[in-house]
Amino acid sequence: MFLSNDEETATLASANIRPRSRNKIPLSKVHIGDKVMVNYNYDDPTARGYWYDAIVTHKRDTRTIKELTATVFIG
């Protein structure tokens, strides 16, 4: 993969490019069984990680509790 402008060309490996989310889905529009992209760090769940496919298995959306459980497919 490469990035080009009028003066220089820089070659980058795809491993050096980190994808970002394009759309933020409100919790009210996520349903059990939906397939979504999630950012997950396998080694340190409190830190940012890589993007993975996940299927929503449980949802709890009350006035004070916002909780979503999903099965993450790594690899």
Biopython code that builds the backbone (N, CA, C, O; Angstrom):
import numpy as np
from Bio.PDB.StructureBuilder import StructureBuilder

atoms = [
    (1, "MET", "N", (0.844, -1.163, 0.000)),
    (1, "MET", "CA", (0.000, 0.000, 0.000)),
    (1, "MET", "C", (0.892, 1.230, 0.000)),
    (1, "MET", "O", (1.959, 1.220, 0.614)),
    (2, "PHE", "N", (0.476, 2.276, -0.672)),
    (2, "PHE", "CA", (1.300, 3.480, -0.706)),
    (2, "PHE", "C", (0.441, 4.720, -0.623)),
    (2, "PHE", "O", (-0.739, 4.713, -0.973)),
    (3, "LEU", "N", (1.068, 5.789, -0.149)),
    (3, "LEU", "CA", (0.430, 7.093, -0.044)),
    (3, "LEU", "C", (1.179, 8.005, -0.984)),
    (3, "LEU", "O", (2.409, 8.051, -0.947)),
    (4, "SER", "N", (0.485, 8.717, -1.807)),
    (4, "SER", "CA", (1.153, 9.499, -2.831)),
    (4, "SER", "C", (0.686, 10.946, -2.807)),
    (4, "SER", "O", (-0.496, 11.222, -2.603)),
    (5, "ASN", "N", (1.616, 11.865, -3.017)),
    (5, "ASN", "CA", (1.283, 13.256, -3.280)),
    (5, "ASN", "C", (2.173, 13.733, -4.413)),
    (5, "ASN", "O", (2.860, 12.909, -5.016)),
    (6, "ASP", "N", (2.198, 14.998, -4.728)),
    (6, "ASP", "CA", (2.944, 15.487, -5.874)),
    (6, "ASP", "C", (4.456, 15.354, -5.717)),
    (6, "ASP", "O", (5.154, 15.219, -6.722)),
    (7, "GLU", "N", (4.983, 15.387, -4.506)),
    (7, "GLU", "CA", (6.415, 15.412, -4.304)),
    (7, "GLU", "C", (7.023, 14.073, -3.906)),
    (7, "GLU", "O", (8.108, 13.732, -4.377)),
    (8, "GLU", "N", (6.350, 13.303, -3.048)),
    (8, "GLU", "CA", (6.941, 12.088, -2.515)),
    (8, "GLU", "C", (5.952, 10.932, -2.522)),
    (8, "GLU", "O", (4.739, 11.135, -2.576)),
    (9, "THR", "N", (6.486, 9.717, -2.466)),
    (9, "THR", "CA", (5.681, 8.518, -2.311)),
    (9, "THR", "C", (6.224, 7.751, -1.117)),
    (9, "THR", "O", (7.422, 7.476, -1.042)),
    (10, "ALA", "N", (5.350, 7.408, -0.190)),
    (10, "ALA", "CA", (5.743, 6.635, 0.986)),
    (10, "ALA", "C", (5.097, 5.268, 0.906)),
    (10, "ALA", "O", (3.889, 5.169, 0.694)),
    (11, "THR", "N", (5.875, 4.214, 1.071)),
    (11, "THR", "CA", (5.362, 2.857, 1.034)),
    (11, "THR", "C", (5.103, 2.383, 2.455)),
    (11, "THR", "O", (5.965, 2.507, 3.326)),
    (12, "LEU", "N", (3.904, 1.837, 2.688)),
    (12, "LEU", "CA", (3.512, 1.359, 4.007)),
    (12, "LEU", "C", (2.997, -0.068, 3.908)),
    (12, "LEU", "O", (2.335, -0.436, 2.938)),
    (13, "ALA", "N", (3.305, -0.854, 4.906)),
    (13, "ALA", "CA", (2.726, -2.194, 4.993)),
    (13, "ALA", "C", (1.323, -2.070, 5.575)),
    (13, "ALA", "O", (1.065, -1.180, 6.385)),
    (14, "SER", "N", (0.430, -2.941, 5.175)),
    (14, "SER", "CA", (-0.941, -2.851, 5.680)),
    (14, "SER", "C", (-1.004, -3.081, 7.192)),
    (14, "SER", "O", (-1.960, -2.650, 7.837)),
    (15, "ALA", "N", (-0.007, -3.750, 7.762)),
    (15, "ALA", "CA", (0.029, -3.955, 9.214)),
    (15, "ALA", "C", (0.249, -2.638, 9.964)),
    (15, "ALA", "O", (-0.052, -2.547, 11.154)),
    (16, "ASN", "N", (0.766, -1.630, 9.283)),
    (16, "ASN", "CA", (1.027, -0.339, 9.913)),
    (16, "ASN", "C", (-0.156, 0.614, 9.831)),
    (16, "ASN", "O", (-0.082, 1.736, 10.331)),
    (17, "ILE", "N", (-1.231, 0.187, 9.213)),
    (17, "ILE", "CA", (-2.422, 1.018, 9.084)),
    (17, "ILE", "C", (-3.469, 0.480, 10.042)),
    (17, "ILE", "O", (-3.813, -0.701, 10.002)),
    (18, "ARG", "N", (-3.970, 1.344, 10.896)),
    (18, "ARG", "CA", (-4.950, 0.939, 11.899)),
    (18, "ARG", "C", (-6.331, 1.439, 11.493)),
    (18, "ARG", "O", (-6.539, 2.646, 11.375)),
    (19, "PRO", "N", (-7.281, 0.521, 11.275)),
    (19, "PRO", "CA", (-8.616, 0.965, 10.877)),
    (19, "PRO", "C", (-9.326, 1.694, 12.013)),
    (19, "PRO", "O", (-9.073, 1.438, 13.190)),
    (20, "ARG", "N", (-10.204, 2.592, 11.642)),
    (20, "ARG", "CA", (-11.019, 3.329, 12.613)),
    (20, "ARG", "C", (-12.485, 3.119, 12.290)),
    (20, "ARG", "O", (-12.854, 2.817, 11.154)),
    (21, "SER", "N", (-13.300, 3.282, 13.295)),
    (21, "SER", "CA", (-14.733, 3.114, 13.055)),
    (21, "SER", "C", (-15.246, 4.286, 12.233)),
    (21, "SER", "O", (-14.771, 5.412, 12.378)),
    (22, "ARG", "N", (-16.199, 4.020, 11.386)),
    (22, "ARG", "CA", (-16.793, 5.072, 10.558)),
    (22, "ARG", "C", (-18.128, 5.514, 11.118)),
    (22, "ARG", "O", (-18.511, 6.677, 10.992)),
    (23, "ASN", "N", (-18.831, 4.589, 11.734)),
    (23, "ASN", "CA", (-20.158, 4.884, 12.268)),
    (23, "ASN", "C", (-20.238, 4.442, 13.717)),
    (23, "ASN", "O", (-19.794, 3.349, 14.070)),
    (24, "LYS", "N", (-20.799, 5.286, 14.540)),
    (24, "LYS", "CA", (-21.064, 4.927, 15.929)),
    (24, "LYS", "C", (-22.537, 4.566, 16.018)),
    (24, "LYS", "O", (-23.403, 5.390, 15.728)),
    (25, "ILE", "N", (-22.817, 3.337, 16.416)),
    (25, "ILE", "CA", (-24.188, 2.860, 16.483)),
    (25, "ILE", "C", (-24.733, 3.110, 17.889)),
    (25, "ILE", "O", (-24.133, 2.660, 18.865)),
    (26, "PRO", "N", (-25.847, 3.811, 18.011)),
    (26, "PRO", "CA", (-26.439, 4.011, 19.332)),
    (26, "PRO", "C", (-26.852, 2.671, 19.942)),
    (26, "PRO", "O", (-27.299, 1.772, 19.229)),
    (27, "LEU", "N", (-26.704, 2.541, 21.241)),
    (27, "LEU", "CA", (-27.046, 1.292, 21.920)),
    (27, "LEU", "C", (-28.511, 0.911, 21.697)),
    (27, "LEU", "O", (-28.852, -0.271, 21.678)),
    (28, "SER", "N", (-29.361, 1.902, 21.532)),
    (28, "SER", "CA", (-30.783, 1.620, 21.314)),
    (28, "SER", "C", (-31.047, 0.915, 19.982)),
    (28, "SER", "O", (-32.092, 0.285, 19.821)),
    (29, "LYS", "N", (-30.129, 1.008, 19.035)),
    (29, "LYS", "CA", (-30.317, 0.380, 17.720)),
    (29, "LYS", "C", (-29.608, -0.963, 17.594)),
    (29, "LYS", "O", (-29.712, -1.616, 16.555)),
    (30, "VAL", "N", (-28.887, -1.390, 18.634)),
    (30, "VAL", "CA", (-28.207, -2.680, 18.628)),
    (30, "VAL", "C", (-29.138, -3.714, 19.252)),
    (30, "VAL", "O", (-29.716, -3.477, 20.312)),
    (31, "HIS", "N", (-29.281, -4.863, 18.590)),
    (31, "HIS", "CA", (-30.169, -5.920, 19.064)),
    (31, "HIS", "C", (-29.394, -7.221, 19.228)),
    (31, "HIS", "O", (-28.346, -7.411, 18.611)),
    (32, "ILE", "N", (-29.910, -8.103, 20.055)),
    (32, "ILE", "CA", (-29.297, -9.420, 20.236)),
    (32, "ILE", "C", (-29.292, -10.142, 18.898)),
    (32, "ILE", "O", (-30.301, -10.173, 18.194)),
    (33, "GLY", "N", (-28.142, -10.725, 18.551)),
    (33, "GLY", "CA", (-27.981, -11.422, 17.281)),
    (33, "GLY", "C", (-27.350, -10.565, 16.196)),
    (33, "GLY", "O", (-26.971, -11.091, 15.149)),
    (34, "ASP", "N", (-27.226, -9.259, 16.415)),
    (34, "ASP", "CA", (-26.589, -8.376, 15.433)),
    (34, "ASP", "C", (-25.089, -8.658, 15.353)),
    (34, "ASP", "O", (-24.451, -8.958, 16.363)),
    (35, "LYS", "N", (-24.540, -8.561, 14.160)),
    (35, "LYS", "CA", (-23.097, -8.693, 13.960)),
    (35, "LYS", "C", (-22.526, -7.283, 13.851)),
    (35, "LYS", "O", (-22.919, -6.516, 12.973)),
    (36, "VAL", "N", (-21.598, -6.942, 14.744)),
    (36, "VAL", "CA", (-21.021, -5.600, 14.800)),
    (36, "VAL", "C", (-19.501, -5.698, 14.843)),
    (36, "VAL", "O", (-18.944, -6.760, 15.122)),
    (37, "MET", "N", (-18.844, -4.587, 14.566)),
    (37, "MET", "CA", (-17.390, -4.491, 14.719)),
    (37, "MET", "C", (-17.120, -3.889, 16.088)),
    (37, "MET", "O", (-17.738, -2.895, 16.470)),
    (38, "VAL", "N", (-16.187, -4.499, 16.834)),
    (38, "VAL", "CA", (-15.832, -4.009, 18.163)),
    (38, "VAL", "C", (-14.324, -3.848, 18.259)),
    (38, "VAL", "O", (-13.563, -4.566, 17.611)),
    (39, "ASN", "N", (-13.909, -2.892, 19.079)),
    (39, "ASN", "CA", (-12.497, -2.684, 19.330)),
    (39, "ASN", "C", (-12.170, -3.428, 20.615)),
    (39, "ASN", "O", (-12.734, -3.136, 21.669)),
    (40, "TYR", "N", (-11.246, -4.403, 20.524)),
    (40, "TYR", "CA", (-10.957, -5.254, 21.678)),
    (40, "TYR", "C", (-9.470, -5.544, 21.749)),
    (40, "TYR", "O", (-8.830, -5.821, 20.735)),
    (41, "ASN", "N", (-8.924, -5.478, 22.960)),
    (41, "ASN", "CA", (-7.524, -5.808, 23.201)),
    (41, "ASN", "C", (-7.498, -7.093, 24.012)),
    (41, "ASN", "O", (-7.870, -7.104, 25.186)),
    (42, "TYR", "N", (-7.058, -8.174, 23.382)),
    (42, "TYR", "CA", (-7.053, -9.497, 24.006)),
    (42, "TYR", "C", (-6.131, -9.547, 25.223)),
    (42, "TYR", "O", (-6.468, -10.174, 26.228)),
    (43, "ASP", "N", (-4.970, -8.890, 25.144)),
    (43, "ASP", "CA", (-3.994, -8.920, 26.232)),
    (43, "ASP", "C", (-4.372, -8.009, 27.392)),
    (43, "ASP", "O", (-4.140, -8.360, 28.549)),
    (44, "ASP", "N", (-4.948, -6.848, 27.103)),
    (44, "ASP", "CA", (-5.315, -5.878, 28.139)),
    (44, "ASP", "C", (-6.680, -5.289, 27.798)),
    (44, "ASP", "O", (-6.753, -4.276, 27.103)),
    (45, "PRO", "N", (-7.767, -5.906, 28.276)),
    (45, "PRO", "CA", (-9.118, -5.450, 27.912)),
    (45, "PRO", "C", (-9.434, -4.007, 28.279)),
    (45, "PRO", "O", (-10.409, -3.455, 27.769)),
    (46, "THR", "N", (-8.646, -3.375, 29.146)),
    (46, "THR", "CA", (-8.905, -1.982, 29.502)),
    (46, "THR", "C", (-8.299, -1.005, 28.505)),
    (46, "THR", "O", (-8.594, 0.188, 28.563)),
    (47, "ALA", "N", (-7.454, -1.485, 27.587)),
    (47, "ALA", "CA", (-6.789, -0.626, 26.603)),
    (47, "ALA", "C", (-7.417, -0.816, 25.221)),
    (47, "ALA", "O", (-8.139, -1.783, 24.978)),
    (48, "ARG", "N", (-7.127, 0.129, 24.323)),
    (48, "ARG", "CA", (-7.606, 0.004, 22.941)),
    (48, "ARG", "C", (-6.914, -1.160, 22.257)),
    (48, "ARG", "O", (-5.787, -1.515, 22.602)),
    (49, "GLY", "N", (-7.584, -1.742, 21.301)),
    (49, "GLY", "CA", (-7.021, -2.899, 20.621)),
    (49, "GLY", "C", (-7.288, -2.853, 19.132)),
    (49, "GLY", "O", (-7.245, -1.791, 18.511)),
    (50, "TYR", "N", (-7.562, -4.007, 18.568)),
    (50, "TYR", "CA", (-7.835, -4.144, 17.143)),
    (50, "TYR", "C", (-9.334, -4.327, 16.934)),
    (50, "TYR", "O", (-10.077, -4.594, 17.879)),
    (51, "TRP", "N", (-9.770, -4.181, 15.683)),
    (51, "TRP", "CA", (-11.181, -4.321, 15.345)),
    (51, "TRP", "C", (-11.486, -5.773, 15.001)),
    (51, "TRP", "O", (-10.781, -6.399, 14.209)),
    (52, "TYR", "N", (-12.546, -6.299, 15.608)),
    (52, "TYR", "CA", (-12.967, -7.674, 15.383)),
    (52, "TYR", "C", (-14.471, -7.714, 15.130)),
    (52, "TYR", "O", (-15.210, -6.811, 15.522)),
    (53, "ASP", "N", (-14.907, -8.795, 14.460)),
    (53, "ASP", "CA", (-16.333, -9.062, 14.315)),
    (53, "ASP", "C", (-16.838, -9.630, 15.631)),
    (53, "ASP", "O", (-16.129, -10.380, 16.302)),
    (54, "ALA", "N", (-18.051, -9.277, 15.999)),
    (54, "ALA", "CA", (-18.660, -9.799, 17.219)),
    (54, "ALA", "C", (-20.156, -9.939, 17.009)),
    (54, "ALA", "O", (-20.759, -9.186, 16.245)),
    (55, "ILE", "N", (-20.746, -10.903, 17.689)),
    (55, "ILE", "CA", (-22.192, -11.096, 17.654)),
    (55, "ILE", "C", (-22.733, -10.803, 19.049)),
    (55, "ILE", "O", (-22.266, -11.366, 20.039)),
    (56, "VAL", "N", (-23.714, -9.923, 19.114)),
    (56, "VAL", "CA", (-24.302, -9.502, 20.383)),
    (56, "VAL", "C", (-25.089, -10.671, 20.979)),
    (56, "VAL", "O", (-25.970, -11.235, 20.330)),
    (57, "THR", "N", (-24.757, -11.026, 22.227)),
    (57, "THR", "CA", (-25.430, -12.146, 22.894)),
    (57, "THR", "C", (-26.330, -11.707, 24.040)),
    (57, "THR", "O", (-27.243, -12.440, 24.419)),
    (58, "HIS", "N", (-26.087, -10.522, 24.599)),
    (58, "HIS", "CA", (-26.901, -10.038, 25.714)),
    (58, "HIS", "C", (-26.860, -8.517, 25.718)),
    (58, "HIS", "O", (-25.834, -7.909, 25.412)),
    (59, "LYS", "N", (-27.987, -7.913, 26.069)),
    (59, "LYS", "CA", (-28.057, -6.451, 26.123)),
    (59, "LYS", "C", (-28.875, -6.043, 27.330)),
    (59, "LYS", "O", (-29.938, -6.601, 27.598)),
    (60, "ARG", "N", (-28.364, -5.062, 28.053)),
    (60, "ARG", "CA", (-29.089, -4.490, 29.198)),
    (60, "ARG", "C", (-29.010, -2.984, 29.060)),
    (60, "ARG", "O", (-27.932, -2.400, 29.179)),
    (61, "ASP", "N", (-30.133, -2.360, 28.811)),
    (61, "ASP", "CA", (-30.171, -0.925, 28.543)),
    (61, "ASP", "C", (-31.266, -0.295, 29.390)),
    (61, "ASP", "O", (-32.416, -0.182, 28.965)),
    (62, "THR", "N", (-30.886, 0.114, 30.599)),
    (62, "THR", "CA", (-31.829, 0.792, 31.480)),
    (62, "THR", "C", (-31.370, 2.244, 31.646)),
    (62, "THR", "O", (-30.384, 2.671, 31.046)),
    (63, "ARG", "N", (-32.088, 2.971, 32.452)),
    (63, "ARG", "CA", (-31.735, 4.375, 32.662)),
    (63, "ARG", "C", (-30.336, 4.528, 33.251)),
    (63, "ARG", "O", (-29.608, 5.454, 32.894)),
    (64, "THR", "N", (-29.960, 3.625, 34.149)),
    (64, "THR", "CA", (-28.664, 3.742, 34.825)),
    (64, "THR", "C", (-27.631, 2.713, 34.378)),
    (64, "THR", "O", (-26.436, 2.897, 34.609)),
    (65, "ILE", "N", (-28.077, 1.635, 33.743)),
    (65, "ILE", "CA", (-27.153, 0.567, 33.350)),
    (65, "ILE", "C", (-27.133, 0.447, 31.824)),
    (65, "ILE", "O", (-28.174, 0.266, 31.192)),
    (66, "LYS", "N", (-25.959, 0.548, 31.255)),
    (66, "LYS", "CA", (-25.757, 0.349, 29.818)),
    (66, "LYS", "C", (-24.743, -0.775, 29.675)),
    (66, "LYS", "O", (-23.556, -0.568, 29.929)),
    (67, "GLU", "N", (-25.186, -1.957, 29.274)),
    (67, "GLU", "CA", (-24.323, -3.130, 29.233)),
    (67, "GLU", "C", (-24.582, -3.920, 27.955)),
    (67, "GLU", "O", (-25.730, -4.154, 27.575)),
    (68, "LEU", "N", (-23.503, -4.323, 27.305)),
    (68, "LEU", "CA", (-23.606, -5.109, 26.081)),
    (68, "LEU", "C", (-22.609, -6.241, 26.170)),
    (68, "LEU", "O", (-21.431, -6.007, 26.442)),
    (69, "THR", "N", (-23.061, -7.477, 25.943)),
    (69, "THR", "CA", (-22.189, -8.642, 25.945)),
    (69, "THR", "C", (-22.193, -9.217, 24.538)),
    (69, "THR", "O", (-23.240, -9.320, 23.900)),
    (70, "ALA", "N", (-21.002, -9.595, 24.058)),
    (70, "ALA", "CA", (-20.899, -10.123, 22.697)),
    (70, "ALA", "C", (-19.837, -11.207, 22.634)),
    (70, "ALA", "O", (-18.918, -11.244, 23.452)),
    (71, "THR", "N", (-19.975, -12.091, 21.650)),
    (71, "THR", "CA", (-18.963, -13.083, 21.349)),
    (71, "THR", "C", (-18.039, -12.485, 20.303)),
    (71, "THR", "O", (-18.481, -12.132, 19.210)),
    (72, "VAL", "N", (-16.743, -12.368, 20.636)),
    (72, "VAL", "CA", (-15.767, -11.755, 19.748)),
    (72, "VAL", "C", (-15.044, -12.863, 18.987)),
    (72, "VAL", "O", (-14.593, -13.837, 19.590)),
    (73, "PHE", "N", (-14.932, -12.721, 17.672)),
    (73, "PHE", "CA", (-14.261, -13.703, 16.824)),
    (73, "PHE", "C", (-12.854, -13.215, 16.511)),
    (73, "PHE", "O", (-12.667, -12.340, 15.666)),
    (74, "ILE", "N", (-11.862, -13.787, 17.198)),
    (74, "ILE", "CA", (-10.458, -13.385, 17.026)),
    (74, "ILE", "C", (-9.786, -14.385, 16.108)),
    (74, "ILE", "O", (-9.836, -15.596, 16.326)),
    (75, "GLY", "N", (-9.161, -13.851, 15.081)),
    (75, "GLY", "CA", (-8.412, -14.698, 14.155)),
    (75, "GLY", "C", (-9.250, -15.117, 13.052)),
    (75, "GLY", "O", (-8.791, -15.839, 12.168)),
]
sb = StructureBuilder()
sb.init_structure("model")
sb.init_model(0)
sb.init_chain("A")
sb.init_seg("    ")
for serial, (resi, resn, name, xyz) in enumerate(atoms, 1):
    if name == "N":
        sb.init_residue(resn, " ", resi, " ")
    sb.init_atom(name, np.array(xyz, "f"), 0.0, 1.0, " ", f" {name:<3s}", serial, name[0])
structure = sb.get_structure()
